[in-house]
């Protein structure tokens, strides 16, 4: 099974403000890409999952 690129858009809460994010994650499917996005953003900004909202997961064409 080959990994695909997924573009993940959403927002995370920093203090009392929701800030948008856009990440490209390499994963075998959408569910794994969603979990990796939670992991990467949560660890970088020291956030729990309830402060991270994912709006869209779209597979990227090409490369």
C-alpha positions as CSV (number, residue, x, y, z in Angstrom):
1,X,0.0,0.0,0.0
2,X,1.4,3.4,-0.9
3,X,1.1,6.6,1.1
4,X,-0.8,9.6,-0.3
5,X,-0.7,13.3,0.4
6,X,-3.7,14.8,2.2
7,X,-4.3,18.4,2.8
8,X,-5.9,19.1,6.1
9,X,-7.5,22.4,7.0
10,X,-9.0,23.5,10.3
11,X,-8.5,25.6,13.3
12,X,-6.9,25.3,16.8
13,X,-7.5,27.3,19.9
14,X,-4.6,29.4,21.3
15,X,-5.6,31.1,24.5
16,X,-9.0,32.5,23.6
17,X,-8.6,32.9,19.9
18,X,-9.2,30.2,17.2
19,X,-6.4,30.2,14.6
20,X,-6.6,28.6,11.2
21,X,-4.1,26.0,10.0
22,X,-3.4,24.2,6.7
23,X,-1.2,21.0,6.8
24,X,-0.1,18.4,4.3
25,X,0.2,15.0,5.8
26,X,1.5,11.8,4.2
27,X,-0.7,8.8,5.2
28,X,-2.2,5.6,3.7
29,X,-5.8,6.8,4.2
30,X,-7.9,9.7,5.5
31,X,-8.4,8.3,9.0
32,X,-4.7,7.9,9.6
33,X,-4.1,11.4,8.2
34,X,-6.6,12.9,10.7
35,X,-4.9,11.1,13.6
36,X,-1.5,12.3,12.5
37,X,-2.8,15.9,12.2
38,X,-4.1,15.8,15.8
39,X,-0.8,14.4,16.9
40,X,1.4,16.9,15.1
41,X,-0.6,20.0,16.0
42,X,-1.3,18.9,19.6
43,X,2.3,18.2,20.3
44,X,3.6,21.4,18.6
45,X,1.2,23.7,20.4
46,X,0.6,21.6,23.6
47,X,-3.1,21.2,23.0
48,X,-5.7,18.6,23.7
49,X,-7.8,17.3,20.9
50,X,-10.9,19.2,22.0
51,X,-9.0,22.4,21.1
52,X,-8.3,21.2,17.5
53,X,-11.1,21.3,14.9
54,X,-10.6,19.7,11.5
55,X,-12.8,21.2,8.7
56,X,-11.7,19.2,5.7
57,X,-9.4,16.4,4.6
58,X,-8.8,16.4,0.8
59,X,-6.5,14.0,-1.1
60,X,-3.9,15.9,-3.2
61,X,-3.3,15.0,-6.8
62,X,0.1,14.6,-8.4
63,X,3.4,13.9,-6.9
